[in-house]
Amino acid sequence: VQLVESGGGLVQAGGSLRLSCAASGSIRRINAMGWYRQPPGKQRELVAVITGGSNTNYADSVKGRFTIFGNNAKNTVNLQMNSLKPEDTAVYYCNADATVYDGTRGDYWGQGSQVTVSS
């Protein structure tokens, strides 16, 4: 399973960005897709996750500002980030919990996308 991310970049505080991720390969079923981030010098943390195409969960720090949405048929997930703050600066990683055709279930990661929010 391969995850390819797009989006990210540099934005001023208060601005918006959208991250997109597409999964491909021998996918039988996507169980969940989500976004994690790793701020400079810190551990990777969950940002948002979507399961069943519509059930969402967010980190408290992004609730009300970020929205995760996906397309089950296309195996894609997006993260709309509004009202960005400097503390949102991080490398963002797409994640997929997927079952492949041989029945194996695994955790897969994108290449990472830099998001930088200037004050």
Backbone as JSON Lines, residues from 0, in Angstrom:
{"i":0,"aa":"V","n":[0.86,-1.18,0.0],"ca":[0.0,0.0,0.0],"c":[0.89,1.23,0.0]}
{"i":1,"aa":"Q","n":[0.6,2.15,-0.89],"ca":[1.37,3.4,-0.97],"c":[0.43,4.57,-0.67]}
{"i":2,"aa":"L","n":[0.93,5.51,0.11],"ca":[0.2,6.72,0.42],"c":[0.97,7.91,-0.15]}
{"i":3,"aa":"V","n":[0.32,8.7,-0.96],"ca":[0.95,9.87,-1.55],"c":[0.23,11.12,-1.08]}
{"i":4,"aa":"E","n":[0.98,12.01,-0.45],"ca":[0.42,13.24,0.09],"c":[0.66,14.41,-0.87]}
{"i":5,"aa":"S","n":[-0.2,15.4,-0.77],"ca":[0.0,16.66,-1.47],"c":[-0.56,17.78,-0.61]}
{"i":6,"aa":"G","n":[-0.11,18.99,-0.92],"ca":[-0.54,20.14,-0.14],"c":[0.54,20.55,0.84]}
{"i":7,"aa":"G","n":[0.17,21.32,1.82],"ca":[1.13,21.83,2.77],"c":[1.81,23.07,2.24]}
{"i":8,"aa":"G","n":[2.77,23.57,3.02],"ca":[3.5,24.75,2.6],"c":[3.61,25.77,3.72]}
{"i":9,"aa":"L","n":[3.8,27.01,3.31],"ca":[4.0,28.12,4.25],"c":[2.78,29.04,4.22]}
{"i":10,"aa":"V","n":[2.28,29.41,5.39],"ca":[1.11,30.27,5.46],"c":[1.23,31.16,6.7]}
{"i":11,"aa":"Q","n":[0.61,32.32,6.65],"ca":[0.6,33.2,7.81],"c":[-0.45,32.74,8.82]}
{"i":12,"aa":"A","n":[-0.24,33.1,10.06],"ca":[-1.21,32.77,11.1],"c":[-2.59,33.3,10.72]}
{"i":13,"aa":"G","n":[-3.6,32.45,10.95],"ca":[-4.95,32.8,10.56],"c":[-5.35,32.29,9.19]}
{"i":14,"aa":"G","n":[-4.38,31.83,8.44],"ca":[-4.64,31.35,7.1],"c":[-5.11,29.91,7.06]}
{"i":15,"aa":"S","n":[-5.26,29.4,5.84],"ca":[-5.77,28.04,5.63],"c":[-4.88,27.26,4.68]}
{"i":16,"aa":"L","n":[-4.88,25.96,4.88],"ca":[-4.2,25.03,3.97],"c":[-5.02,23.74,3.91]}
{"i":17,"aa":"R","n":[-4.84,23.0,2.84],"ca":[-5.48,21.7,2.73],"c":[-4.41,20.66,2.39]}
{"i":18,"aa":"L","n":[-4.45,19.55,3.11],"ca":[-3.62,18.4,2.82],"c":[-4.48,17.31,2.2]}
{"i":19,"aa":"S","n":[-3.93,16.61,1.22],"ca":[-4.63,15.52,0.58],"c":[-3.75,14.28,0.58]}
{"i":20,"aa":"C","n":[-4.4,13.12,0.6],"ca":[-3.65,11.86,0.62],"c":[-4.44,10.83,-0.17]}
{"i":21,"aa":"A","n":[-3.74,10.11,-1.02],"ca":[-4.36,9.05,-1.82],"c":[-3.64,7.73,-1.56]}
{"i":22,"aa":"A","n":[-4.42,6.71,-1.27],"ca":[-3.87,5.37,-1.04],"c":[-4.07,4.52,-2.28]}
{"i":23,"aa":"S","n":[-3.05,3.72,-2.6],"ca":[-3.14,2.83,-3.75],"c":[-2.43,1.52,-3.43]}
{"i":24,"aa":"G","n":[-2.67,0.52,-4.28],"ca":[-2.05,-0.78,-4.07],"c":[-3.1,-1.85,-3.93]}
{"i":25,"aa":"S","n":[-2.72,-2.98,-3.36],"ca":[-3.61,-4.14,-3.25],"c":[-4.51,-4.01,-2.03]}
{"i":26,"aa":"I","n":[-5.36,-3.02,-2.07],"ca":[-6.22,-2.7,-0.93],"c":[-7.54,-3.42,-1.03]}
{"i":27,"aa":"R","n":[-7.84,-4.2,-0.02],"ca":[-9.16,-4.83,0.06],"c":[-10.12,-3.89,0.78]}
{"i":28,"aa":"R","n":[-9.62,-3.27,1.84],"ca":[-10.48,-2.42,2.64],"c":[-9.65,-1.42,3.42]}
{"i":29,"aa":"I","n":[-10.1,-0.17,3.43],"ca":[-9.51,0.85,4.29],"c":[-10.32,0.86,5.58]}
{"i":30,"aa":"N","n":[-9.7,0.59,6.71],"ca":[-10.4,0.55,7.99],"c":[-10.47,1.93,8.63]}
{"i":31,"aa":"A","n":[-9.44,2.71,8.41],"ca":[-9.4,4.08,8.93],"c":[-8.31,4.84,8.2]}
{"i":32,"aa":"M","n":[-8.49,6.12,8.07],"ca":[-7.44,6.99,7.55],"c":[-7.35,8.21,8.44]}
{"i":33,"aa":"G","n":[-6.16,8.74,8.55],"ca":[-6.02,9.88,9.43],"c":[-4.76,10.67,9.16]}
{"i":34,"aa":"W","n":[-4.58,11.7,9.97],"ca":[-3.42,12.56,9.88],"c":[-2.75,12.66,11.26]}
{"i":35,"aa":"Y","n":[-1.45,12.56,11.23],"ca":[-0.64,12.77,12.42],"c":[0.32,13.91,12.1]}
{"i":36,"aa":"R","n":[0.92,14.47,13.14],"ca":[1.93,15.5,12.91],"c":[3.05,15.38,13.92]}
{"i":37,"aa":"Q","n":[4.21,15.85,13.52],"ca":[5.36,15.84,14.39],"c":[5.99,17.23,14.4]}
{"i":38,"aa":"P","n":[5.73,17.99,15.46],"ca":[6.34,19.32,15.58],"c":[7.85,19.18,15.81]}
{"i":39,"aa":"P","n":[8.59,20.23,15.54],"ca":[10.06,20.17,15.74],"c":[10.41,19.78,17.17]}
{"i":40,"aa":"G","n":[11.23,18.77,17.33],"ca":[11.69,18.35,18.64],"c":[10.67,17.62,19.49]}
{"i":41,"aa":"K","n":[9.53,17.28,18.89],"ca":[8.49,16.6,19.67],"c":[8.11,15.28,19.03]}
{"i":42,"aa":"Q","n":[7.29,14.51,19.76],"ca":[6.85,13.23,19.23],"c":[5.68,13.4,18.28]}
{"i":43,"aa":"R","n":[5.5,12.38,17.46],"ca":[4.37,12.38,16.54],"c":[3.08,12.26,17.33]}
{"i":44,"aa":"E","n":[2.05,13.01,16.89],"ca":[0.77,13.01,17.59],"c":[-0.39,12.93,16.61]}
{"i":45,"aa":"L","n":[-1.49,12.38,17.09],"ca":[-2.69,12.28,16.26],"c":[-3.31,13.66,16.08]}
{"i":46,"aa":"V","n":[-3.71,13.96,14.85],"ca":[-4.43,15.2,14.55],"c":[-5.91,14.89,14.35]}
{"i":47,"aa":"A","n":[-6.21,13.97,13.45],"ca":[-7.6,13.64,13.15],"c":[-7.64,12.28,12.47]}
{"i":48,"aa":"V","n":[-8.76,11.58,12.65],"ca":[-8.93,10.27,12.04],"c":[-10.38,10.13,11.59]}
{"i":49,"aa":"I","n":[-10.58,9.39,10.5],"ca":[-11.92,9.12,10.02],"c":[-12.07,7.63,9.78]}
{"i":50,"aa":"T","n":[-13.17,7.06,10.27],"ca":[-13.46,5.64,10.09],"c":[-14.87,5.49,9.53]}
{"i":51,"aa":"G","n":[-15.06,4.42,8.8],"ca":[-16.38,4.17,8.25],"c":[-16.86,5.26,7.31]}
{"i":52,"aa":"G","n":[-15.94,6.06,6.83],"ca":[-16.29,7.12,5.89],"c":[-16.87,8.37,6.5]}
{"i":53,"aa":"S","n":[-17.31,8.29,7.78],"ca":[-17.97,9.47,8.34],"c":[-17.71,9.69,9.82]}
{"i":54,"aa":"N","n":[-17.22,8.71,10.53],"ca":[-16.95,8.89,11.96],"c":[-15.6,9.54,12.14]}
{"i":55,"aa":"T","n":[-15.58,10.68,12.81],"ca":[-14.35,11.45,12.93],"c":[-13.96,11.66,14.39]}
{"i":56,"aa":"N","n":[-12.67,11.85,14.58],"ca":[-12.15,12.14,15.9],"c":[-10.99,13.11,15.73]}
{"i":57,"aa":"Y","n":[-10.93,14.11,16.61],"ca":[-9.92,15.16,16.49],"c":[-9.15,15.35,17.79]}
{"i":58,"aa":"A","n":[-7.91,15.78,17.65],"ca":[-7.17,16.23,18.82],"c":[-7.84,17.5,19.35]}
{"i":59,"aa":"D","n":[-7.83,17.67,20.65],"ca":[-8.47,18.85,21.24],"c":[-7.9,20.15,20.67]}
{"i":60,"aa":"S","n":[-6.62,20.14,20.36],"ca":[-5.96,21.36,19.92],"c":[-6.42,21.84,18.54]}
{"i":61,"aa":"V","n":[-7.1,20.97,17.78],"ca":[-7.51,21.36,16.43],"c":[-9.02,21.38,16.25]}
{"i":62,"aa":"K","n":[-9.76,20.97,17.25],"ca":[-11.22,20.93,17.15],"c":[-11.77,22.31,16.81]}
{"i":63,"aa":"G","n":[-12.68,22.34,15.84],"ca":[-13.28,23.6,15.44],"c":[-12.48,24.34,14.38]}
{"i":64,"aa":"R","n":[-11.24,23.92,14.14],"ca":[-10.41,24.58,13.14],"c":[-10.08,23.65,11.96]}
{"i":65,"aa":"F","n":[-9.92,22.38,12.25],"ca":[-9.55,21.42,11.2],"c":[-10.74,20.52,10.9]}
{"i":66,"aa":"T","n":[-10.84,20.1,9.65],"ca":[-11.88,19.17,9.24],"c":[-11.27,18.06,8.4]}
{"i":67,"aa":"I","n":[-11.55,16.81,8.77],"ca":[-11.08,15.67,7.99],"c":[-12.26,15.12,7.21]}
{"i":68,"aa":"F","n":[-12.03,14.8,5.95],"ca":[-13.07,14.2,5.14],"c":[-12.41,13.33,4.09]}
{"i":69,"aa":"G","n":[-13.16,12.31,3.65],"ca":[-12.56,11.36,2.73],"c":[-13.54,10.85,1.7]}
{"i":70,"aa":"N","n":[-13.0,10.08,0.79],"ca":[-13.8,9.43,-0.25],"c":[-13.45,7.96,-0.23]}
{"i":71,"aa":"N","n":[-14.36,7.14,0.28],"ca":[-14.08,5.7,0.41],"c":[-13.82,5.04,-0.94]}
{"i":72,"aa":"A","n":[-14.58,5.45,-1.95],"ca":[-14.46,4.82,-3.26],"c":[-13.1,5.08,-3.89]}
{"i":73,"aa":"K","n":[-12.51,6.23,-3.56],"ca":[-11.23,6.61,-4.16],"c":[-10.06,6.4,-3.19]}
{"i":74,"aa":"N","n":[-10.35,5.96,-1.99],"ca":[-9.3,5.75,-0.98],"c":[-8.48,7.03,-0.75]}
{"i":75,"aa":"T","n":[-9.18,8.12,-0.58],"ca":[-8.51,9.39,-0.33],"c":[-8.99,10.0,0.98]}
{"i":76,"aa":"V","n":[-8.15,10.84,1.54],"ca":[-8.51,11.58,2.74],"c":[-7.9,12.97,2.64]}
{"i":77,"aa":"N","n":[-8.64,13.94,3.15],"ca":[-8.19,15.33,3.12],"c":[-8.27,15.94,4.51]}
{"i":78,"aa":"L","n":[-7.43,16.91,4.74],"ca":[-7.47,17.65,6.0],"c":[-7.5,19.12,5.66]}
{"i":79,"aa":"Q","n":[-8.65,19.74,5.93],"ca":[-8.8,21.18,5.74],"c":[-8.42,21.87,7.04]}
{"i":80,"aa":"M","n":[-7.42,22.72,6.97],"ca":[-6.91,23.38,8.16],"c":[-7.18,24.88,8.05]}
{"i":81,"aa":"N","n":[-8.0,25.39,8.94],"ca":[-8.34,26.81,8.97],"c":[-7.84,27.44,10.26]}
{"i":82,"aa":"S","n":[-7.79,28.75,10.28],"ca":[-7.35,29.49,11.47],"c":[-6.04,28.93,12.01]}
{"i":83,"aa":"L","n":[-5.1,28.74,11.13],"ca":[-3.83,28.13,11.52],"c":[-3.06,29.0,12.49]}
{"i":84,"aa":"K","n":[-2.35,28.32,13.4],"ca":[-1.56,28.99,14.42],"c":[-0.1,28.56,14.27]}
{"i":85,"aa":"P","n":[0.84,29.36,14.76],"ca":[2.25,28.96,14.68],"c":[2.51,27.59,15.32]}
{"i":86,"aa":"E","n":[1.77,27.26,16.35],"ca":[1.96,25.96,17.01],"c":[1.47,24.78,16.17]}
{"i":87,"aa":"D","n":[0.82,25.05,15.05],"ca":[0.45,23.98,14.12],"c":[1.61,23.59,13.21]}
{"i":88,"aa":"T","n":[2.69,24.34,13.29],"ca":[3.87,24.03,12.47],"c":[4.39,22.64,12.79]}
{"i":89,"aa":"A","n":[4.51,21.82,11.76],"ca":[4.93,20.42,11.95],"c":[5.05,19.75,10.59]}
{"i":90,"aa":"V","n":[5.61,18.56,10.61],"ca":[5.51,17.67,9.46],"c":[4.26,16.83,9.66]}
{"i":91,"aa":"Y","n":[3.39,16.85,8.68],"ca":[2.12,16.13,8.76],"c":[2.22,14.83,7.96]}
{"i":92,"aa":"Y","n":[1.75,13.74,8.56],"ca":[1.82,12.43,7.93],"c":[0.42,11.85,7.77]}
{"i":93,"aa":"C","n":[0.17,11.35,6.58],"ca":[-1.06,10.6,6.32],"c":[-0.86,9.17,6.81]}
{"i":94,"aa":"N","n":[-1.92,8.6,7.36],"ca":[-1.87,7.23,7.87],"c":[-3.09,6.46,7.4]}
{"i":95,"aa":"A","n":[-2.89,5.2,7.07],"ca":[-4.01,4.34,6.7],"c":[-3.9,3.0,7.43]}
{"i":96,"aa":"D","n":[-5.0,2.6,8.01],"ca":[-5.15,1.25,8.59],"c":[-5.88,0.48,7.5]}
{"i":97,"aa":"A","n":[-5.16,-0.42,6.82],"ca":[-5.73,-1.06,5.64],"c":[-5.56,-2.57,5.68]}
{"i":98,"aa":"T","n":[-6.53,-3.25,5.06],"ca":[-6.46,-4.7,4.87],"c":[-6.21,-4.94,3.39]}
{"i":99,"aa":"V","n":[-5.17,-5.7,3.09],"ca":[-4.84,-5.97,1.69],"c":[-5.48,-7.29,1.26]}
{"i":100,"aa":"Y","n":[-5.3,-7.65,-0.01],"ca":[-6.04,-8.76,-0.58],"c":[-5.74,-10.11,0.06]}
{"i":101,"aa":"D","n":[-4.54,-10.28,0.62],"ca":[-4.25,-11.57,1.25],"c":[-4.77,-11.64,2.68]}
{"i":102,"aa":"G","n":[-5.49,-10.61,3.1],"ca":[-6.08,-10.59,4.43],"c":[-5.24,-9.94,5.49]}
{"i":103,"aa":"T","n":[-4.02,-9.58,5.16],"ca":[-3.13,-8.93,6.13],"c":[-3.6,-7.5,6.4]}
{"i":104,"aa":"R","n":[-3.61,-7.15,7.68],"ca":[-3.99,-5.8,8.08],"c":[-2.75,-5.08,8.56]}
{"i":105,"aa":"G","n":[-2.54,-3.87,8.07],"ca":[-1.34,-3.15,8.44],"c":[-1.55,-1.66,8.55]}
{"i":106,"aa":"D","n":[-0.51,-1.01,9.04],"ca":[-0.49,0.44,9.24],"c":[0.47,1.02,8.21]}
{"i":107,"aa":"Y","n":[0.0,2.0,7.46],"ca":[0.82,2.55,6.37],"c":[0.93,4.06,6.52]}
{"i":108,"aa":"W","n":[2.06,4.6,6.03],"ca":[2.35,6.02,6.22],"c":[2.73,6.7,4.92]}
{"i":109,"aa":"G","n":[2.34,7.97,4.82],"ca":[2.78,8.8,3.71],"c":[4.18,9.33,3.96]}
{"i":110,"aa":"Q","n":[4.66,10.12,3.01],"ca":[6.04,10.58,3.05],"c":[6.25,11.78,3.97]}
{"i":111,"aa":"G","n":[5.15,12.42,4.37],"ca":[5.24,13.6,5.23],"c":[5.2,14.89,4.42]}
{"i":112,"aa":"S","n":[4.47,15.86,4.96],"ca":[4.34,17.16,4.31],"c":[4.6,18.26,5.33]}
{"i":113,"aa":"Q","n":[5.48,19.18,4.97],"ca":[5.81,20.26,5.9],"c":[4.72,21.33,5.87]}
{"i":114,"aa":"V","n":[4.26,21.7,7.04],"ca":[3.33,22.83,7.21],"c":[4.02,23.82,8.15]}
{"i":115,"aa":"T","n":[4.2,25.03,7.67],"ca":[4.84,26.06,8.46],"c":[3.91,27.26,8.57]}
{"i":116,"aa":"V","n":[3.62,27.67,9.79],"ca":[2.72,28.8,10.03],"c":[3.54,29.91,10.67]}
{"i":117,"aa":"S","n":[3.62,31.03,9.98],"ca":[4.4,32.16,10.49],"c":[3.5,33.1,11.29]}
{"i":118,"aa":"S","n":[4.1,33.73,12.29],"ca":[3.33,34.63,13.16],"c":[3.33,36.05,12.64]}
